[in-house]
Amino acid sequence: MDPKIRNIFMVLFMLAFVGTIIVYFSSNQDMKLTWYFGGAAILFYLIFRFSKK
């Protein structure tokens, strides 16, 4: 995979990770919404991690 695209997935992972923490505390600890953001963060990390050439 192109390094630029890999970097995009890394940025998406970092945003989803931070978003998970923000959603957890700002939504009065709504776990359903938190798991959505956490799942997205895990997905972006796995794409980034296993997309080496």
C-alpha distance matrix in Angstrom:
0.0 3.8 6.3 8.5 6.9 6.8 10.3 11.4 11.0 12.9 15.5 15.9 16.5 19.1 20.7 21.1 22.5 25.0 25.7 26.6 29.2 30.5 30.9 32.7 35.3 35.7 36.1 39.0 36.8 35.7 33.7 32.4 30.6 29.5 27.8 25.9 24.4 24.0 22.2 19.8 19.2 18.7 16.2 14.1 14.4 13.5 10.2 9.5 11.1 9.7 6.0 6.3 5.8
3.8 0.0 3.8 5.5 5.4 6.4 8.8 10.1 11.1 12.7 14.6 15.7 16.9 18.9 20.3 21.4 22.9 24.9 25.7 27.1 29.5 30.5 31.2 33.2 35.5 35.8 36.5 39.4 37.5 36.6 34.9 33.7 31.6 30.5 29.3 27.2 25.3 25.2 23.9 21.1 20.2 20.4 18.2 15.4 15.8 15.8 12.5 11.0 13.2 12.7 9.0 8.7 8.2
6.3 3.8 0.0 3.8 5.4 4.9 6.1 8.7 9.9 10.4 12.3 14.2 15.1 16.5 18.4 19.8 20.9 22.7 24.0 25.5 27.5 28.5 29.6 31.6 33.6 34.0 35.1 37.9 36.0 35.5 33.9 33.1 30.8 29.3 28.4 26.7 24.4 24.1 23.3 20.5 19.1 19.4 17.9 14.7 14.6 15.2 12.5 10.0 12.0 12.6 9.5 8.7 9.2
8.5 5.5 3.8 0.0 3.8 5.4 5.1 6.4 8.9 9.9 10.6 12.5 14.3 15.5 16.6 18.4 20.0 21.3 22.3 24.3 26.3 26.9 28.0 30.3 32.2 32.2 33.3 36.4 34.8 34.2 32.9 32.0 29.5 28.2 27.7 25.6 23.1 23.4 22.8 19.6 18.5 19.5 17.9 14.4 15.1 16.3 13.4 11.1 14.0 14.9 11.8 11.9 12.7
6.9 5.4 5.4 3.8 0.0 3.8 5.3 5.0 6.5 8.7 9.9 10.6 12.5 14.4 15.4 16.5 18.4 20.2 20.7 22.4 24.8 25.5 26.2 28.4 30.7 30.7 31.4 34.5 32.8 31.8 30.4 29.2 26.8 25.8 25.0 22.7 20.6 20.9 19.9 16.7 16.0 16.9 14.8 11.5 12.8 13.6 10.4 8.9 12.2 12.7 9.6 10.9 12.0
6.8 6.4 4.9 5.4 3.8 0.0 3.8 5.4 5.2 6.3 8.8 9.9 10.6 12.6 14.4 15.3 16.5 18.6 19.7 20.9 23.2 24.4 25.2 27.0 29.3 29.8 30.6 33.4 31.4 30.7 29.0 28.2 26.0 24.5 23.5 21.8 19.5 19.2 18.3 15.6 14.2 14.6 13.0 9.7 10.0 10.9 8.2 5.7 8.7 9.8 7.2 8.3 10.4
10.3 8.8 6.1 5.1 5.3 3.8 0.0 3.8 5.4 4.9 6.2 8.5 9.7 10.6 12.3 14.1 15.2 16.6 18.0 19.8 21.6 22.5 23.8 25.8 27.7 28.0 29.2 32.0 30.4 30.0 28.6 28.1 25.6 24.0 23.6 21.9 19.1 19.1 18.9 16.0 14.1 15.4 14.4 10.7 10.9 12.9 10.8 7.8 10.8 12.8 10.8 11.4 13.6
11.4 10.1 8.7 6.4 5.0 5.4 3.8 0.0 3.8 5.4 5.1 6.2 8.6 9.9 10.5 12.2 14.1 15.5 16.1 18.1 20.3 20.8 21.7 24.1 26.0 26.0 27.0 30.0 28.6 27.9 26.7 25.9 23.2 22.0 21.7 19.6 16.9 17.5 17.2 13.9 12.8 14.5 13.1 9.4 10.9 13.0 10.6 8.7 12.3 14.1 12.0 13.6 15.7
11.0 11.1 9.9 8.9 6.5 5.2 5.4 3.8 0.0 3.8 5.4 4.9 6.0 8.6 9.8 10.3 12.0 14.2 14.8 16.1 18.6 19.6 20.2 22.1 24.5 24.8 25.5 28.4 26.5 25.7 24.2 23.3 20.9 19.6 18.8 16.9 14.5 14.6 13.9 10.8 9.6 10.9 9.4 5.7 7.3 9.3 7.1 5.7 9.4 11.2 9.8 12.1 14.8
12.9 12.7 10.4 9.9 8.7 6.3 4.9 5.4 3.8 0.0 3.8 5.4 5.0 6.3 8.7 9.8 10.5 12.4 13.9 15.2 17.1 18.4 19.6 21.3 23.3 24.0 25.1 27.7 25.8 25.5 24.0 23.7 21.4 19.4 19.0 17.7 14.8 14.4 14.6 11.9 9.6 11.0 10.7 7.1 6.8 9.8 8.8 6.1 8.9 11.8 11.1 12.6 15.6
15.5 14.6 12.3 10.6 9.9 8.8 6.2 5.1 5.4 3.8 0.0 3.8 5.4 5.1 6.2 8.6 9.8 10.7 12.0 14.1 15.8 16.4 17.8 19.9 21.6 21.9 23.3 26.1 24.6 24.5 23.5 23.2 20.4 18.7 19.0 17.4 14.1 14.5 15.3 12.2 10.2 12.7 12.6 8.9 9.6 12.9 11.9 9.7 12.6 15.4 14.5 16.1 18.8
15.9 15.7 14.2 12.5 10.6 9.9 8.5 6.2 4.9 5.4 3.8 0.0 3.8 5.5 5.1 6.0 8.5 9.9 10.1 12.0 14.4 15.0 15.6 17.9 20.1 20.1 21.0 24.0 22.4 21.8 20.7 20.1 17.3 15.9 16.0 14.0 11.0 11.8 12.2 8.8 7.5 10.4 9.8 6.5 8.5 11.6 10.5 9.6 12.8 15.1 14.4 16.8 19.6
16.5 16.9 15.1 14.3 12.5 10.6 9.7 8.6 6.0 5.0 5.4 3.8 0.0 3.8 5.5 5.1 6.0 8.6 9.6 10.4 12.7 14.1 14.9 16.5 18.8 19.6 20.4 23.0 20.9 20.6 19.0 18.8 16.5 14.4 14.1 13.0 9.9 9.5 10.2 7.6 4.9 7.4 8.0 5.1 5.7 9.2 9.4 8.3 10.7 13.5 13.7 16.0 19.3
19.1 18.9 16.5 15.5 14.4 12.6 10.6 9.9 8.6 6.3 5.1 5.5 3.8 0.0 3.8 5.5 5.1 6.2 8.3 9.8 11.1 12.3 14.0 15.6 17.3 18.1 19.6 22.0 20.3 20.5 19.5 19.8 17.2 14.9 15.4 14.7 11.1 10.9 12.6 10.4 7.4 10.2 11.6 8.9 8.7 12.5 12.9 11.2 13.1 16.4 16.6 18.3 21.6
20.7 20.3 18.4 16.6 15.4 14.4 12.3 10.5 9.8 8.7 6.2 5.1 5.5 3.8 0.0 3.8 5.4 5.2 5.8 8.5 10.1 10.3 11.7 14.0 15.6 15.7 17.1 20.0 18.7 18.7 18.2 18.2 15.2 13.4 14.5 13.2 9.5 10.6 12.5 9.8 7.9 11.5 12.4 10.0 11.1 14.6 14.6 13.5 16.0 18.9 18.8 20.9 24.0
21.1 21.4 19.8 18.4 16.5 15.3 14.1 12.2 10.3 9.8 8.6 6.0 5.1 5.5 3.8 0.0 3.8 5.5 4.8 6.0 8.8 9.6 9.9 11.9 14.3 14.7 15.4 18.1 16.4 16.0 15.0 14.8 12.0 10.2 10.8 9.5 5.9 6.9 8.8 6.4 4.9 8.7 9.8 8.3 9.7 12.9 13.4 13.2 15.4 18.0 18.4 21.0 24.2
22.5 22.9 20.9 20.0 18.4 16.5 15.2 14.1 12.0 10.5 9.8 8.5 6.0 5.1 5.4 3.8 0.0 3.8 5.3 5.1 6.7 8.8 10.0 10.9 13.1 14.4 15.5 17.6 15.5 15.8 14.5 15.3 13.0 10.1 10.9 10.9 7.3 6.6 9.4 8.4 5.5 8.5 10.9 9.7 9.7 13.0 14.5 13.8 15.1 18.2 19.2 21.3 24.8
25.0 24.9 22.7 21.3 20.2 18.6 16.6 15.5 14.2 12.4 10.7 9.9 8.6 6.2 5.2 5.5 3.8 0.0 3.8 5.4 5.3 6.3 8.6 10.0 11.2 12.2 14.0 16.2 14.8 15.6 15.2 16.3 13.6 11.0 12.9 12.8 9.1 9.4 12.6 11.4 9.0 12.2 14.4 13.0 13.1 16.6 17.7 16.7 18.3 21.5 22.2 24.2 27.6
25.7 25.7 24.0 22.3 20.7 19.7 18.0 16.1 14.8 13.9 12.0 10.1 9.6 8.3 5.8 4.8 5.3 3.8 0.0 3.8 5.4 5.0 5.9 8.4 10.0 10.1 11.4 14.1 13.0 13.1 13.1 13.7 10.5 8.6 10.9 10.2 6.7 8.4 11.3 10.0 8.9 12.4 14.0 13.0 14.1 17.3 18.1 17.8 19.8 22.6 23.1 25.5 28.8
26.6 27.1 25.5 24.3 22.4 20.9 19.8 18.1 16.1 15.2 14.1 12.0 10.4 9.8 8.5 6.0 5.1 5.4 3.8 0.0 3.8 5.5 5.2 6.1 8.8 10.0 10.5 12.6 10.6 10.7 10.0 11.0 8.5 5.6 7.8 8.2 5.1 5.6 9.2 9.1 8.0 10.8 13.1 13.0 13.7 16.5 18.0 18.1 19.5 22.1 23.3 25.8 29.3
29.2 29.5 27.5 26.3 24.8 23.2 21.6 20.3 18.6 17.1 15.8 14.4 12.7 11.1 10.1 8.8 6.7 5.3 5.4 3.8 0.0 3.8 5.5 5.2 6.5 8.6 10.1 11.5 9.8 11.2 11.0 13.1 10.9 7.8 10.5 11.7 8.8 8.8 12.5 12.8 11.1 13.6 16.3 16.0 16.1 19.1 20.8 20.4 21.5 24.5 25.8 28.0 31.5
30.5 30.5 28.5 26.9 25.5 24.4 22.5 20.8 19.6 18.4 16.4 15.0 14.1 12.3 10.3 9.6 8.8 6.3 5.0 5.5 3.8 0.0 3.8 5.5 5.5 5.9 8.3 10.3 9.9 11.2 12.1 13.7 10.9 8.9 12.2 12.6 9.8 11.1 14.6 14.1 13.1 16.1 18.3 17.7 18.4 21.5 22.7 22.3 24.0 26.9 27.7 30.0 33.4
30.9 31.2 29.6 28.0 26.2 25.2 23.8 21.7 20.2 19.6 17.8 15.6 14.9 14.0 11.7 9.9 10.0 8.6 5.9 5.2 5.5 3.8 0.0 3.8 5.5 5.1 5.6 8.4 7.7 7.9 9.1 10.3 7.3 6.0 9.7 9.9 8.0 9.9 12.9 12.9 12.8 15.6 17.5 17.5 18.7 21.4 22.6 22.8 24.5 27.1 28.0 30.6 34.0
32.7 33.2 31.6 30.3 28.4 27.0 25.8 24.1 22.1 21.3 19.9 17.9 16.5 15.6 14.0 11.9 10.9 10.0 8.4 6.1 5.2 5.5 3.8 0.0 3.8 5.8 5.7 6.8 4.8 6.3 7.1 9.5 7.8 5.5 9.1 10.7 9.3 10.0 13.3 14.2 13.8 16.0 18.4 18.9 19.5 22.0 23.8 24.0 25.2 27.8 29.2 31.7 35.2
35.3 35.5 33.6 32.2 30.7 29.3 27.7 26.0 24.5 23.3 21.6 20.1 18.8 17.3 15.6 14.3 13.1 11.2 10.0 8.8 6.5 5.5 5.5 3.8 0.0 3.8 5.7 5.7 5.6 8.4 10.1 12.8 11.0 9.3 12.9 14.3 12.7 13.5 16.9 17.5 16.8 19.2 21.7 21.9 22.3 25.1 26.8 26.7 27.9 30.7 32.0 34.4 37.9
35.7 35.8 34.0 32.2 30.7 29.8 28.0 26.0 24.8 24.0 21.9 20.1 19.6 18.1 15.7 14.7 14.4 12.2 10.1 10.0 8.6 5.9 5.1 5.8 3.8 0.0 3.8 5.6 7.2 8.7 11.4 13.2 10.8 10.2 14.0 14.6 13.1 14.8 17.9 18.0 17.8 20.6 22.6 22.6 23.6 26.4 27.7 27.7 29.3 32.0 32.9 35.5 38.8
36.1 36.5 35.1 33.3 31.4 30.6 29.2 27.0 25.5 25.1 23.3 21.0 20.4 19.6 17.1 15.4 15.5 14.0 11.4 10.5 10.1 8.3 5.6 5.7 5.7 3.8 0.0 3.8 5.4 5.5 8.8 10.2 8.2 8.6 12.2 12.8 12.3 14.2 16.8 17.3 17.8 20.3 22.1 22.6 23.9 26.3 27.6 28.1 29.7 32.1 33.1 35.9 39.3
39.0 39.4 37.9 36.4 34.5 33.4 32.0 30.0 28.4 27.7 26.1 24.0 23.0 22.0 20.0 18.1 17.6 16.2 14.1 12.6 11.5 10.3 8.4 6.8 5.7 5.6 3.8 0.0 3.8 5.7 9.0 11.4 10.5 10.4 13.8 15.2 14.9 16.1 18.9 20.0 20.2 22.3 24.4 25.2 26.1 28.4 30.1 30.6 31.8 34.3 35.6 38.3 41.7
36.8 37.5 36.0 34.8 32.8 31.4 30.4 28.6 26.5 25.8 24.6 22.4 20.9 20.3 18.7 16.4 15.5 14.8 13.0 10.6 9.8 9.9 7.7 4.8 5.6 7.2 5.4 3.8 0.0 3.8 5.9 9.0 8.8 7.8 10.7 12.9 12.8 13.2 16.0 17.6 17.7 19.4 21.7 22.8 23.4 25.5 27.5 28.1 29.0 31.4 33.0 35.7 39.2
35.7 36.6 35.5 34.2 31.8 30.7 30.0 27.9 25.7 25.5 24.5 21.8 20.6 20.5 18.7 16.0 15.8 15.6 13.1 10.7 11.2 11.2 7.9 6.3 8.4 8.7 5.5 5.7 3.8 0.0 3.8 5.7 5.8 6.3 8.9 10.5 11.3 12.3 14.4 16.0 16.9 18.5 20.3 21.7 22.8 24.6 26.3 27.4 28.5 30.6 32.1 35.0 38.4
33.7 34.9 33.9 32.9 30.4 29.0 28.6 26.7 24.2 24.0 23.5 20.7 19.0 19.5 18.2 15.0 14.5 15.2 13.1 10.0 11.0 12.1 9.1 7.1 10.1 11.4 8.8 9.0 5.9 3.8 0.0 3.8 5.5 4.8 6.0 8.6 9.9 10.0 11.7 14.1 14.9 15.8 17.8 19.7 20.4 21.9 23.9 25.2 26.0 27.8 29.6 32.6 36.0
32.4 33.7 33.1 32.0 29.2 28.2 28.1 25.9 23.3 23.7 23.2 20.1 18.8 19.8 18.2 14.8 15.3 16.3 13.7 11.0 13.1 13.7 10.3 9.5 12.8 13.2 10.2 11.4 9.0 5.7 3.8 0.0 3.8 5.4 5.3 6.6 9.1 9.9 10.6 12.7 14.5 15.3 16.6 18.7 20.1 21.1 22.8 24.5 25.6 27.1 28.6 31.8 35.0
30.6 31.6 30.8 29.5 26.8 26.0 25.6 23.2 20.9 21.4 20.4 17.3 16.5 17.2 15.2 12.0 13.0 13.6 10.5 8.5 10.9 10.9 7.3 7.8 11.0 10.8 8.2 10.5 8.8 5.8 5.5 3.8 0.0 3.8 5.4 5.1 6.6 8.7 9.9 11.0 12.7 14.4 15.5 17.0 18.7 20.3 21.5 22.9 24.4 26.2 27.3 30.5 33.7
29.5 30.5 29.3 28.2 25.8 24.5 24.0 22.0 19.6 19.4 18.7 15.9 14.4 14.9 13.4 10.2 10.1 11.0 8.6 5.6 7.8 8.9 6.0 5.5 9.3 10.2 8.6 10.4 7.8 6.3 4.8 5.4 3.8 0.0 3.8 5.4 5.3 6.1 8.5 10.0 10.6 12.3 14.2 15.5 16.5 18.4 20.1 21.1 22.3 24.3 25.8 28.7 32.1
27.8 29.3 28.4 27.7 25.0 23.5 23.6 21.7 18.8 19.0 19.0 16.0 14.1 15.4 14.5 10.8 10.9 12.9 10.9 7.8 10.5 12.2 9.7 9.1 12.9 14.0 12.2 13.8 10.7 8.9 6.0 5.3 5.4 3.8 0.0 3.8 5.4 4.8 5.8 8.4 9.5 10.1 11.9 14.0 14.9 16.1 18.0 19.6 20.4 22.1 23.8 26.8 30.2
25.9 27.2 26.7 25.6 22.7 21.8 21.9 19.6 16.9 17.7 17.4 14.0 13.0 14.7 13.2 9.5 10.9 12.8 10.2 8.2 11.7 12.6 9.9 10.7 14.3 14.6 12.8 15.2 12.9 10.5 8.6 6.6 5.1 5.4 3.8 0.0 3.8 5.5 5.2 6.3 8.7 10.0 10.6 12.4 14.3 15.4 16.6 18.4 19.9 21.3 22.4 25.7 28.8
24.4 25.3 24.4 23.1 20.6 19.5 19.1 16.9 14.5 14.8 14.1 11.0 9.9 11.1 9.5 5.9 7.3 9.1 6.7 5.1 8.8 9.8 8.0 9.3 12.7 13.1 12.3 14.9 12.8 11.3 9.9 9.1 6.6 5.3 5.4 3.8 0.0 3.8 5.4 5.1 6.2 8.7 9.8 10.6 12.3 14.3 15.4 16.5 18.2 20.1 21.1 24.2 27.4
24.0 25.2 24.1 23.4 20.9 19.2 19.1 17.5 14.6 14.4 14.5 11.8 9.5 10.9 10.6 6.9 6.6 9.4 8.4 5.6 8.8 11.1 9.9 10.0 13.5 14.8 14.2 16.1 13.2 12.3 10.0 9.9 8.7 6.1 4.8 5.5 3.8 0.0 3.8 5.4 5.0 6.2 8.6 9.9 10.5 12.4 14.3 15.3 16.2 18.3 19.9 22.7 26.2
22.2 23.9 23.3 22.8 19.9 18.3 18.9 17.2 13.9 14.6 15.3 12.2 10.2 12.6 12.5 8.8 9.4 12.6 11.3 9.2 12.5 14.6 12.9 13.3 16.9 17.9 16.8 18.9 16.0 14.4 11.7 10.6 9.9 8.5 5.8 5.2 5.4 3.8 0.0 3.8 5.4 5.1 6.1 8.6 9.8 10.6 12.3 14.1 15.1 16.5 18.1 21.3 24.5
19.8 21.1 20.5 19.6 16.7 15.6 16.0 13.9 10.8 11.9 12.2 8.8 7.6 10.4 9.8 6.4 8.4 11.4 10.0 9.1 12.8 14.1 12.9 14.2 17.5 18.0 17.3 20.0 17.6 16.0 14.1 12.7 11.0 10.0 8.4 6.3 5.1 5.4 3.8 0.0 3.8 5.4 5.0 6.1 8.5 9.9 10.6 12.2 14.0 15.5 16.4 19.6 22.7
19.2 20.2 19.1 18.5 16.0 14.2 14.1 12.8 9.6 9.6 10.2 7.5 4.9 7.4 7.9 4.9 5.5 9.0 8.9 8.0 11.1 13.1 12.8 13.8 16.8 17.8 17.8 20.2 17.7 16.9 14.9 14.5 12.7 10.6 9.5 8.7 6.2 5.0 5.4 3.8 0.0 3.8 5.4 5.2 6.1 8.7 10.0 10.5 12.0 14.3 15.4 18.2 21.6
18.7 20.4 19.4 19.5 16.9 14.6 15.4 14.5 10.9 11.0 12.7 10.4 7.4 10.2 11.5 8.7 8.5 12.2 12.4 10.8 13.6 16.1 15.6 16.0 19.2 20.6 20.3 22.3 19.4 18.5 15.8 15.3 14.4 12.3 10.1 10.0 8.7 6.2 5.1 5.4 3.8 0.0 3.8 5.5 5.1 6.2 8.6 9.8 10.3 12.1 14.0 16.8 20.3
16.2 18.2 17.9 17.9 14.8 13.0 14.4 13.1 9.4 10.7 12.6 9.8 8.0 11.6 12.4 9.8 10.9 14.4 14.0 13.1 16.3 18.3 17.5 18.4 21.7 22.6 22.1 24.4 21.7 20.3 17.8 16.6 15.5 14.2 11.9 10.6 9.8 8.6 6.1 5.0 5.4 3.8 0.0 3.8 5.4 5.2 6.2 8.6 9.9 10.8 12.0 15.4 18.5
14.1 15.4 14.7 14.4 11.5 9.7 10.7 9.4 5.7 7.1 8.9 6.5 5.1 8.9 10.0 8.3 9.7 13.0 13.0 13.0 16.0 17.7 17.5 18.9 21.9 22.6 22.6 25.2 22.8 21.7 19.7 18.7 17.0 15.5 14.0 12.4 10.6 9.9 8.6 6.1 5.2 5.5 3.8 0.0 3.8 5.5 5.2 6.1 8.5 10.2 10.6 13.7 16.8
14.4 15.8 14.6 15.1 12.8 10.0 10.9 10.9 7.3 6.8 9.6 8.5 5.7 8.7 11.1 9.7 9.7 13.1 14.1 13.7 16.1 18.4 18.7 19.5 22.3 23.6 23.9 26.1 23.4 22.8 20.4 20.1 18.7 16.5 14.9 14.3 12.3 10.5 9.8 8.5 6.1 5.1 5.4 3.8 0.0 3.8 5.4 5.0 5.9 8.5 9.9 12.3 15.9
13.5 15.8 15.2 16.3 13.6 10.9 12.9 13.0 9.3 9.8 12.9 11.6 9.2 12.5 14.6 12.9 13.0 16.6 17.3 16.5 19.1 21.5 21.4 22.0 25.1 26.4 26.3 28.4 25.5 24.6 21.9 21.1 20.3 18.4 16.1 15.4 14.3 12.4 10.6 9.9 8.7 6.2 5.2 5.5 3.8 0.0 3.8 5.4 5.0 6.0 8.2 11.0 14.3
10.2 12.5 12.5 13.4 10.4 8.2 10.8 10.6 7.1 8.8 11.9 10.5 9.4 12.9 14.6 13.4 14.5 17.7 18.1 18.0 20.8 22.7 22.6 23.8 26.8 27.7 27.6 30.1 27.5 26.3 23.9 22.8 21.5 20.1 18.0 16.6 15.4 14.3 12.3 10.6 10.0 8.6 6.2 5.2 5.4 3.8 0.0 3.8 5.6 5.6 5.8 9.3 12.3
9.5 11.0 10.0 11.1 8.9 5.7 7.8 8.7 5.7 6.1 9.7 9.6 8.3 11.2 13.5 13.2 13.8 16.7 17.8 18.1 20.4 22.3 22.8 24.0 26.7 27.7 28.1 30.6 28.1 27.4 25.2 24.5 22.9 21.1 19.6 18.4 16.5 15.3 14.1 12.2 10.5 9.8 8.6 6.1 5.0 5.4 3.8 0.0 3.8 5.8 5.5 7.8 11.2
11.1 13.2 12.0 14.0 12.2 8.7 10.8 12.3 9.4 8.9 12.6 12.8 10.7 13.1 16.0 15.4 15.1 18.3 19.8 19.5 21.5 24.0 24.5 25.2 27.9 29.3 29.7 31.8 29.0 28.5 26.0 25.6 24.4 22.3 20.4 19.9 18.2 16.2 15.1 14.0 12.0 10.3 9.9 8.5 5.9 5.0 5.6 3.8 0.0 3.8 5.8 7.1 10.8
9.7 12.7 12.6 14.9 12.7 9.8 12.8 14.1 11.2 11.8 15.4 15.1 13.5 16.4 18.9 18.0 18.2 21.5 22.6 22.1 24.5 26.9 27.1 27.8 30.7 32.0 32.1 34.3 31.4 30.6 27.8 27.1 26.2 24.3 22.1 21.3 20.1 18.3 16.5 15.5 14.3 12.1 10.8 10.2 8.5 6.0 5.6 5.8 3.8 0.0 3.8 5.7 8.8
6.0 9.0 9.5 11.8 9.6 7.2 10.8 12.0 9.8 11.1 14.5 14.4 13.7 16.6 18.8 18.4 19.2 22.2 23.1 23.3 25.8 27.7 28.0 29.2 32.0 32.9 33.1 35.6 33.0 32.1 29.6 28.6 27.3 25.8 23.8 22.4 21.1 19.9 18.1 16.4 15.4 14.0 12.0 10.6 9.9 8.2 5.8 5.5 5.8 3.8 0.0 3.8 6.4
6.3 8.7 8.7 11.9 10.9 8.3 11.4 13.6 12.1 12.6 16.1 16.8 16.0 18.3 20.9 21.0 21.3 24.2 25.5 25.8 28.0 30.0 30.6 31.7 34.4 35.5 35.9 38.3 35.7 35.0 32.6 31.8 30.5 28.7 26.8 25.7 24.2 22.7 21.3 19.6 18.2 16.8 15.4 13.7 12.3 11.0 9.3 7.8 7.1 5.7 3.8 0.0 3.8
5.8 8.2 9.2 12.7 12.0 10.4 13.6 15.7 14.8 15.6 18.8 19.6 19.3 21.6 24.0 24.2 24.8 27.6 28.8 29.3 31.5 33.4 34.0 35.2 37.9 38.8 39.3 41.7 39.2 38.4 36.0 35.0 33.7 32.1 30.2 28.8 27.4 26.2 24.5 22.7 21.6 20.3 18.5 16.8 15.9 14.3 12.3 11.2 10.8 8.8 6.4 3.8 0.0
